[in-house]
Amino acid sequence: MSKASHRVGRRTEEPLAALNDTRRTAGKPIATVDLALYSGEVLYGNVGAIDWLDFTVVGPAVNEVARIDALCEPLNRSVLVSAAFAASTGSGSSLRLDDLARTTKLHFWTDLTLFVAL
């Protein structure tokens, strides 16, 4: 699953760049996509009442990945990877990572190690 997530992230970059080139040429706004990868347990399903249902995902992992995603813009990175996700890829993974803490001073609300996908 983690290798597949990485491939999906990489495969979205080229088509998005082509779409943005077309939109930029036409004077239209461009789209940006940030990808925050985290590994953890979640609960998912329909939440609500009889007359209103919303499919949602909840749990600590959802909160962590939302916080990581919020760091993409200030850190000027489109892909951030948590240590939990990096560990889940295994030692034989083709996912190449650089420890973000070595290149950027980060102040976190929790002890969180982030990596940048290379």
N, C-alpha and C positions, 0 to 999 in steps of 0.2 A: 504494500500500500504506500509506503513512504517513497519508494523509487518512482512509483506511478505518479504521486503528487508532484514530485520534482519535475518529471517529464512534462506533465500538464502545464506547470508554471513556465517552463522554457518554451513550450510549443505555442503559448499564447503571445509571446513577445513579438515575433516576426509579423504575424497577421495584424496585430494591433498597431505596429509601426507603419505598416502599409496603409491601413485605414486612416491613421492620423495624418500621413502624408497627403492623402486625397482630401481629407477634411481641411487641413491647413491651407492647401492650394485653393480650395473653394471658399476660404475665409470663414470656415465654421469652427466651432470649439472642438478641441481634441479630447480624447478619453485617456485617462490614466488608470492603471490597475496596480494595486499593491498586493503582495502575497505574503501572508504571515503563516508559517508552518509550525505547528505544535502537536505533540502527541500526548493524548490523555483520554480519559473516559468521559463520555457525555450521556445525557438522557435526551431522547428526541421523541416527538410525537405531536398530536393535536392537543392544544391547550385552549380552554375556553368554556363556553356554555352551548346549549342546544342551538341557539340562534346565531352564535358567532364562534367560529373555530379558527385557530391560527396554528399552522405547523411551525414548531420552534425547536431549538436546541438549547439546553441549559446544562450548567455544571461548571466546576472550577476551570476546566480546560477551555471552555468558551470565554470565560472572563480573562484568562491569561492571553489567549490568542487575540482578543480584542485590544488588549493593552499593547501587545507587540505590534499589531497593525497600526495603532495610533502613533507608533514611533517611526514608521516608514518615512513619512514626509519630513519631520524635523531632522532625521538622520540622512535624508536624501538617498534612500535605498528603496528599491521596489520589491526586494525579496529579503525577508528576515527569517531566520531559522532558529528555533529554540534549542537548547541543549538536549531537552527530552526528545525532540524530533531527530536531531543529529544522532543521538544514541540509538534510536529505533531503526536507523538505516543500516546498521551493522558495519563491521570493519571492511567487508568486501564491496561496499557501495561505491558507485561511480560519482556520488555526490561530493564535490570538492567544496570545502568550507574554509572561511577565514574567521578567526575569533575577532569579533567586533571590538571587544574591550581593549585589544592591543592597539587599535587605531583611533578609537573614539572614547572620550570620557563620558561615561553614562552614570546617571544617578537614578536608581530604581526604587520603587516602592517595596520591592522584595528582592531576594537573592536570585537574580535571573541572568543567565549567560546567553548571549545572542551571537549568532554567526551570520555571515553574509555568504550567500551562494555565489561561487565563482564561475 
